[in-house]
Amino acid sequence: MRLLIFMIFLAVGSVHADSMSALTKLEVFKSKTCGCCVKWIEKLNEKGFDAVGINLEQLSSFKSSKGIAPKYQSCHTALSSQGFVFEGHVPAKHISRFLSNPIADAIGLAVPGMPFGSPGMEVGGRFDKYNVLVLMEDGSAEIYAHIAGPSDQ
């Protein structure tokens, strides 16, 4: 009986995360020549997001205006309708989880750099372990999730 209740809980939680992403529109600010940004947008849309790419010439000043310090930056920045930022190759499930339960004083999540194997950065079988960081309003960051392998995405 406990196993059945646990399985129902997992299924409901999964549906909730999927329905949350289905309601989420993301504007993804990127360079017009960046192919991995396009792949990341495609990955999000496969997970039920409504992500749209917007090409910008001055990405670094845009990122700074959103409170993203250079050490946390990557190749693209997504903005949710709630005003949260998602910098770099953040996995869809972590975006959904964050939006379902935002952290007080957080501006969003970031995956600094461009780790191999992260969504949109698939290169053969290469995979670099990486952290998803939560970015705080005061400019600090904390580990939100550790990604040790593809199943953690």
Secondary structure, 3 states (H helix, E strand, C coil): CHHHHHHHHHHHHHHHHHHHHHCCEEEEEECCCCHHHHHHHHHHHHCCCEEEEEECCCHHHHHHHCCCCHHHCCCCEEEECCCCEEEECCCHHHHHHHHHCCCCCEEEEEECCCCCCCCCCCCCCCCCCEEEEEEECCCCEEEEEEECCHHHC
